[in-house]
Amino acid sequence: VVDGKPTIQNTDNYMMLVNKEYYLPAGYIPKDLVRADVEYSFGDEIVEKALMRKDAAAALEEMFQAAAAEGIELFAVSGYRSYSRQEAVFNNEVAQKGNEAAMEAVALPGQSEHQTGLTMDISSRSVNLELTQDYELTDEGRWLAENAHKYGFILRYPKGKEEITGYKFEPWHFRFVGKTYSKIIYDKNLTLEEYFELVKEV
């Protein structure tokens, strides 16, 4: 517990649970951030949101290549997000929509999975490269929902699980956990929170 907040210590673990209960340290920056060799919605701009941890970036490349082979065009939109960037994003959301709506849509600084470097928001031209719940209805969104687990990713905030995750449905937000765990989570239709509850019981 740091400053009254349950704070993750083992930040190297791909299975760390970052949510509205467990924080990342404010100063945490993954050591192995790289830019994935994929198409980005913002082109070749060198910005922090282009970055992911090395293994996650490699898995993203594998997934995008597999999608392309099936005629599915994907674009990476937003990966790593520093603590200071989280503060800016959250404050901007509060200014636009109020505190309550902001809490449902945007993580408090330190509670964002994006800080892990294991997450990528993904979109496609079919939704004008936006992050929208309509993505669920597109060929690309469906392909990701059905196939991401084969490459080590999980749909982190699924529909119908909002009370468990604490966030609205986000068909664009994919989190790398590695292929072993992503298969279990997908096959059993779990959230990361439910997976840890299951493991705790065992």
Secondary structure, DSSP 8 states (H G I E B T S, - for coil): -BTTB-B-S-TT-TT---SSS-B--TT---TTEEE-SS-BTTTT---GGGEEEHHHHHHHHHHHHHHHHTT---EEEE----HHHHHHHHHHHHHHH-HHHHHHHS--TT--GGGGT-EEEEE-GGGTT---GGGGGSHHHHHHHHHGGGGTEEESS-TT-HHHHSS---TTEEEE--HHHHHHHHHTT--HHHHHHHHHH-
